[in-house]
Amino acid sequence: MSILSSFWNQFVKSIAKDEKKYPVFFPLLKQLHPVELTEDKIVLGCQNQGLRFFLTQGKGRYELEAAISDQAGKNIKVELVVAPGRKKSKETPLLNYQPALNDLYYRTGLHAKYSFDNFAVSTTNQVAYAASQAVTNGLGHTYNPLFFYGGVGVGKTHLAQAVGKYILNQDQGKKIFFCPGDLFTNELVESIRDKSTPAFRRKYRKLNLLIVDDVQFIAGKERVQEEFFHTFNSIISHGGQIILTADRPPSEIKGLADRLRSRFSGGLSVDIEPPDFELRTAILLIKAKEKNIEIDIESAKLLAEKVSDSRALEGTLLTLYSKVLGKKEKIEFQDAEDFFSKKQKEVVNKVTPQDVLKTVCSYYNVRQSHVKGSSRTSNLVLPRQIVMYLLRQTLKMKYGEIAYFLNKKDHTTVLYAEEKISGLQTKDQSVKKELELITQSLFQST
């Protein structure tokens, strides 16, 4: 055995005795293998680019370097490279026919576009990513079920599909199926109508991995929940894995049977938060690479700053690219700036003062008549000042026009509100975030 292999084997054994000390990288160790060891550095190969990105960020890298340095008795730097380990060879059967992967993806409900390689990792989703990687190390052994919840476009479906795709690529013999919650419902209804429920049960209950997307759609349907309860128990009992996604945690899904709520909460539930600025930038750069679109980093940052919805990022990128196509080879900062400047003017021309008032009142759940009234209760002061600020900054209305619209005696109140909100934005991040969300809602609704 080489020095490298011996060092790595001893390292794995030592930390296995105290695995709880290393919650981030320990579940992922099976996907790492040693490549090179020098006096002050170890090079580790990992399965894919997504895993490399995750382990080079923040806590994962810190834990890994600290643990390896402890083992070596000196500071050791870790370098991660994408270098999948060799698969163990299997005895080849006489007739070794295997269907094309794309055919398998289609049959299992998976999509080839979702993988760990093109999943961008940040603080908003790193726990979900680590849990997904851990599940691929052995179905049914870790986090079962694995429950992802969060809003639209945060990556729940991408991660769940990436697990299925990874497992299928490793072993095409695994029985995997991805289905939205409404598909499970529809197939059950059809099987009852056609008197083919035994076939329905054979399809679902013998799976190695069942992924149900938007599982909240089975709530309130008693017969469907009854069937899913038995499907869930059957898969778990024979060592299979279940991954579920929803728009909220199990405890908040109305109409969900208590016994299912208990099952769903029995594994690991992970809240995936909306992508932050850094993550949106990374997502955009990945999309650009996939589409063979050249874009400089500053342009990507501008798009990520202007577009908070991760699903809208790709559409915005393609729209911008269509504007420069034929004129130049890459998207530059000036192109992005001009694009948003023109778009802003088009949207602003459609926005009315009433739209601003309605959007702000809806966000803070206050009445429009109260904001335009004279009351100075605490729940009205901030909304009123934000309305004034937006009318001034967005619609470029004159102080007197704003005062007249909001039934104020003179423009001094508007002037004070503008200065107040401008100052709060620099001091209070929560106010800044609220203003961004209100502005996005205003432009999206017009």
C-alpha positions in Angstrom: 0.0 0.0 0.0 1.3 3.4 -0.9 2.0 6.2 1.6 -0.9 8.2 0.1 -3.4 5.3 0.4 -2.2 4.5 3.9 -2.5 8.1 5.1 -6.0 8.4 3.7 -7.2 5.1 5.1 -6.0 6.0 8.6 -7.6 9.4 8.2 -11.0 8.0 7.3 -10.8 5.5 10.2 -9.9 8.2 12.7 -12.7 10.6 11.9 -15.2 7.8 11.6 -14.8 7.4 15.4 -16.1 10.9 15.9 -18.2 11.6 12.9 -20.5 14.0 14.7 -17.6 16.5 15.0 -17.6 16.9 11.2 -21.3 17.3 10.1 -20.5 18.9 6.8 -18.0 16.8 5.0 -18.2 13.4 6.8 -21.3 12.2 4.9 -19.4 13.0 1.6 -16.2 11.1 2.3 -17.2 8.2 0.1 -17.2 10.5 -2.9 -13.6 11.7 -2.2 -10.3 9.8 -3.0 -6.7 10.7 -2.6 -4.7 11.8 -5.7 -1.5 13.2 -4.4 0.2 14.0 -1.1 3.2 16.4 -0.6 4.8 18.0 2.5 2.1 20.7 2.9 -0.7 19.7 0.5 -3.1 16.9 -0.3 -4.9 16.7 -3.6 -8.3 15.0 -3.4 -10.5 13.8 -6.4 -14.2 14.3 -6.1 -17.1 13.0 -8.2 -18.3 16.2 -9.8 -17.9 19.9 -10.1 -20.8 20.6 -7.8 -19.2 18.7 -4.9 -15.9 20.4 -5.6 -17.6 23.8 -5.4 -19.4 22.9 -2.2 -16.3 21.7 -0.4 -14.2 24.7 -1.4 -16.7 27.1 0.2 -16.8 28.0 3.9 -17.3 25.5 6.6 -16.8 22.4 4.4 -13.2 23.3 3.5 -12.4 24.5 7.0 -13.6 21.2 8.6 -11.7 19.1 6.0 -8.4 21.0 6.3 -8.6 21.0 10.1 -9.2 17.3 10.3 -6.5 16.3 7.8 -4.0 18.7 9.5 -4.8 17.0 12.9 -4.1 13.6 11.3 -0.8 14.8 9.8 0.3 16.7 12.8 1.0 19.8 10.8 -0.9 22.3 8.5 -2.0 20.6 5.3 -3.8 22.5 2.5 -6.5 20.7 0.6 -6.8 21.0 -3.2 -9.9 19.5 -4.8 -10.1 18.4 -8.4 -12.9 16.8 -10.4 -11.6 13.2 -10.8 -14.3 10.5 -10.5 -13.0 7.4 -8.9 -13.0 4.1 -10.8 -16.1 2.1 -10.6 -15.8 -1.5 -9.4 -16.0 -3.8 -12.4 -19.0 -6.1 -12.5 -19.2 -9.5 -14.1 -20.4 -8.9 -17.6 -23.5 -11.0 -18.6 -23.6 -12.9 -21.9 -26.2 -10.5 -23.2 -25.2 -7.1 -22.0 -27.9 -4.9 -23.5 -28.4 -1.6 -21.7 -30.8 1.1 -22.9 -29.5 4.6 -23.7 -29.5 6.9 -20.6 -31.8 9.4 -22.2 -34.4 6.6 -22.6 -33.9 5.7 -19.0 -34.3 9.3 -17.9 -37.6 9.5 -19.9 -39.0 6.3 -18.4 -38.1 7.3 -14.8 -39.4 10.9 -15.1 -35.9 12.4 -14.8 -34.5 15.2 -17.0 -31.0 15.1 -18.3 -30.5 18.8 -17.7 -30.6 18.4 -13.9 -27.3 17.3 -12.3 -25.0 18.1 -9.4 -22.5 19.5 -11.9 -24.7 22.4 -12.9 -26.1 23.1 -9.4 -24.7 26.2 -7.9 -24.1 26.1 -4.1 -24.3 28.9 -1.6 -25.2 29.5 2.0 -28.9 29.4 1.1 -28.8 25.8 -0.1 -25.6 24.2 1.2 -27.4 22.0 3.8 -29.7 20.7 1.2 -26.8 20.0 -1.2 -24.8 18.2 1.5 -27.9 16.1 2.4 -28.4 15.2 -1.3 -24.8 14.1 -1.6 -25.1 12.0 1.6 -28.1 10.2 0.2 -26.2 9.1 -2.9 -23.7 7.3 -0.7 -26.4 4.7 0.2 -30.1 4.8 -0.5 -32.2 4.3 2.6 -29.4 4.7 5.0 -29.2 8.5 5.6 -32.0 11.0 5.9 -35.0 8.9 4.9 -37.2 10.6 3.9 -35.3 13.6 2.7 -37.8 16.5 2.6 -37.0 19.8 0.7 -39.3 22.8 1.1 -39.2 26.4 -0.1 -40.5 28.8 -2.6 -40.6 28.6 -6.4 -37.3 28.5 -8.2 -35.0 27.8 -5.2 -33.7 24.4 -6.6 -35.8 21.8 -4.8 -36.7 19.9 -8.1 -33.1 20.3 -9.4 -31.5 18.7 -6.3 -34.1 15.9 -6.1 -33.6 15.1 -9.8 -29.8 15.3 -9.5 -29.9 12.5 -6.8 -32.0 10.3 -9.1 -29.8 11.0 -12.1 -26.6 10.3 -10.2 -27.9 7.0 -8.8 -29.1 5.9 -12.3 -25.8 6.7 -13.8 -24.0 4.6 -11.2 -26.4 1.6 -11.5 -29.0 1.4 -14.3 -30.6 -1.5 -12.6 -32.0 0.7 -9.8 -35.7 1.2 -9.9 -36.2 5.0 -9.7 -39.2 7.1 -10.4 -39.8 10.9 -10.3 -43.4 12.1 -10.2 -45.2 15.3 -9.3 -47.8 14.9 -6.6 -50.7 15.4 -9.0 -49.3 12.6 -11.3 -49.4 10.1 -8.4 -53.0 11.2 -7.8 -54.0 10.9 -11.4 -52.4 7.5 -11.9 -54.2 6.2 -8.8 -57.6 7.5 -10.0 -57.0 5.9 -13.4 -56.0 2.6 -11.8 -59.2 2.5 -9.7 -61.3 3.3 -12.7 -59.6 0.7 -14.8 -59.5 -1.8 -11.9 -55.7 -2.1 -12.2 -54.6 -1.1 -8.7 -52.4 -4.2 -8.4 -50.3 -2.9 -11.3 -50.2 0.6 -9.8 -48.9 -0.8 -6.5 -46.3 -3.0 -8.2 -45.0 0.1 -10.0 -44.6 2.2 -6.9 -44.0 -0.1 -3.9 -40.9 -1.9 -5.2 -38.9 1.2 -6.1 -35.4 1.8 -4.8 -35.9 5.5 -5.0 -39.2 7.5 -5.2 -39.1 11.2 -5.7 -42.4 13.1 -5.3 -42.3 16.7 -6.3 -44.9 19.1 -4.8 -46.2 16.5 -2.5 -48.5 19.0 -0.9 -50.9 18.3 -3.8 -52.0 15.0 -2.2 -53.2 16.8 0.9 -57.0 16.8 1.4 -57.4 13.7 -0.7 -58.2 10.9 1.7 -58.0 7.9 -0.7 -54.7 9.2 -2.3 -53.1 9.7 1.1 -54.2 6.2 2.2 -52.4 4.7 -0.8 -49.4 6.9 -0.4 -49.1 6.0 3.2 -48.8 2.3 2.3 -46.5 3.1 -0.6 -44.2 5.0 1.7 -44.1 2.2 4.3 -43.4 -0.4 1.6 -40.5 1.4 0.1 -38.9 2.2 3.5 -39.4 -1.3 4.8 -37.4 -2.9 1.9 -34.5 -0.3 2.3 -35.6 2.1 -0.4 -35.2 5.9 -0.3 -37.9 8.6 -0.5 -37.3 12.2 -1.4 -40.1 14.7 -1.2 -40.4 18.4 -2.1 -43.1 20.9 -1.1 -43.7 24.7 -0.8 -43.8 24.5 3.0 -42.7 22.1 5.8 -44.8 19.1 6.7 -46.2 20.8 9.9 -47.7 23.6 7.7 -49.4 21.5 5.0 -53.1 21.8 5.5 -55.2 18.7 5.0 -52.3 16.4 5.4 -53.1 13.2 7.4 -51.4 13.1 10.8 -49.7 9.8 10.1 -48.2 11.1 6.8 -47.1 14.3 8.6 -45.4 12.1 11.1 -43.7 10.1 8.4 -42.6 13.1 6.4 -41.0 14.7 9.5 -39.2 11.4 10.5 -36.2 12.1 8.3 -34.5 15.4 7.5 -36.5 18.4 6.5 -34.5 21.2 4.9 -35.6 24.8 4.1 -34.0 26.0 0.9 -34.0 29.8 0.9 -34.3 32.1 -2.1 -31.0 32.5 -3.9 -28.8 35.4 -2.7 -26.9 37.7 -5.0 -23.8 35.5 -5.2 -25.8 32.4 -6.0 -27.9 34.2 -8.7 -24.6 35.3 -10.3 -23.3 31.7 -10.2 -26.5 30.4 -11.7 -26.4 32.9 -14.5 -22.8 32.0 -15.3 -23.7 28.3 -15.4 -26.6 29.0 -17.7 -24.5 31.1 -20.0 -21.9 28.3 -20.3 -24.6 25.8 -21.1 -26.0 28.0 -23.8 -22.5 28.9 -25.2 -23.1 32.6 -24.4 -20.1 34.7 -23.5 -20.7 37.2 -20.8 -18.3 39.1 -18.6 -18.5 38.8 -14.8 -19.6 42.4 -14.3 -22.5 42.0 -16.7 -23.5 38.8 -14.9 -23.5 40.6 -11.6 -25.7 43.3 -13.0 -28.3 40.8 -14.2 -28.2 39.0 -10.8 -28.8 42.3 -9.1 -31.7 43.3 -11.3 -33.4 39.8 -11.5 -34.2 38.2 -8.1 -36.2 35.3 -9.5 -33.8 32.5 -10.4 -36.2 31.1 -13.0 -36.4 34.4 -14.8 -32.6 34.7 -15.0 -32.3 32.4 -18.0 -35.1 34.2 -19.9 -33.5 37.5 -19.2 -30.1 36.2 -20.3 -31.5 34.9 -23.6 -33.4 38.1 -24.2 -30.3 40.2 -23.7 -28.3 37.8 -25.9 -30.8 38.2 -28.7 -30.3 41.9 -28.6 -26.5 41.7 -29.1 -26.5 38.7 -31.5 -25.1 39.6 -34.8 -23.5 42.8 -33.5 -20.8 41.4 -31.2 -19.5 38.0 -29.9 -20.1 38.6 -26.2 -22.4 40.4 -23.7 -20.6 43.4 -22.2 -21.5 45.6 -19.2 -22.7 48.4 -21.4 -25.1 46.1 -23.2 -26.6 44.9 -19.9 -26.8 48.5 -18.6 -28.6 49.7 -21.7 -31.0 46.8 -21.7 -32.2 47.4 -18.1 -32.3 51.2 -18.6 -34.6 50.8 -21.6 -36.7 48.1 -19.8 -37.0 50.3 -16.7 -38.3 53.2 -18.8 -40.9 51.0 -20.5 -42.2 49.6 -17.2 -42.2 53.0 -15.4 -44.3 54.5 -18.2 -47.0 51.9 -17.4 -46.9 52.4 -13.6 -49.4 54.9 -12.1 -49.4 56.5 -8.6 -52.4 54.3 -7.7 -50.3 51.2 -8.6 -47.6 52.3 -6.2 -50.1 52.9 -3.4 -51.8 49.6 -4.0 -48.6 47.6 -4.1 -47.2 49.1 -0.9 -50.5 48.7 1.0 -50.8 45.1 -0.1 -47.2 44.4 1.1 -47.8 45.9 4.6 -51.4 44.7 4.8 -52.8 48.2 5.4 -55.8 50.0 3.8 -55.1 52.6 1.1 -57.6 55.0 2.7 -55.6 54.9 6.0 -52.3 55.6 4.2 -53.9 58.6 2.5 -55.5 59.7 5.8 -54.1 61.7 8.7 -53.5 58.9 11.3 -50.0 58.6 12.6 -50.1 55.1 14.1 -46.9 53.2 13.9 -48.1 50.6 11.4 -48.9 53.4 8.9 -45.9 55.7 9.1 -43.4 53.5 7.2 -45.8 52.4 4.4 -46.8 56.1 3.9 -43.2 57.2 3.7 -42.3 54.4 1.3 -45.2 55.4 -1.0 -43.9 59.0 -1.0 -40.3 57.8 -1.7 -41.3 55.5 -4.6 -43.5 58.1 -6.2 -40.6 60.5 -6.1 -37.8 58.1 -7.1 -39.7 55.8 -9.5 -42.2 58.1 -11.1 -40.2 61.3 -10.7 -43.3 63.1 -9.5 -43.0 66.6 -8.0 -43.2 67.1 -4.3 -46.5 69.1 -4.6 -48.0 66.4 -6.8 -47.2 63.7 -4.3 -48.7 65.8 -1.5 -51.9 66.4 -3.4 -52.2 62.6 -4.3 -51.8 61.6 -0.6 -54.0 64.4 0.8 -51.2 66.2 2.5 -51.2 70.0 3.2 -47.8 70.8 1.7 -44.7 69.1 0.3 -42.5 69.3 3.4 -43.9 65.9 4.6 -42.9 64.4 1.3 -39.4 65.9 1.4 -38.9 64.5 4.9 -40.1 61.0 3.9 -37.7 60.9 0.9 -34.8 61.8 3.2 -35.9 59.4 5.9 -36.2 56.3 3.6 -32.9 57.2 1.8 -31.2 57.2 5.2 -32.9 54.0 6.4 -31.7 52.1 3.3 -28.1 52.5 4.3 -28.6 51.8 8.0 -31.4 49.1 8.1 -31.0 46.1 5.8 -34.5 44.9 6.5 -36.0 48.2 5.1 -33.7 47.9 2.1 -34.9 44.4 1.4 -38.5 45.3 1.9 -38.1 48.2 -0.6 -36.5 45.8 -3.1 -39.4 43.3 -2.8 -42.0 46.0 -3.1 -40.3 47.5 -6.2 -40.0 44.1 -7.9 -43.7 43.4 -7.1 -44.7 46.7 -8.5 -42.9 46.2 -11.8 -44.0 42.5 -12.2 -47.7 43.4 -11.7 -47.8 46.1 -14.4 
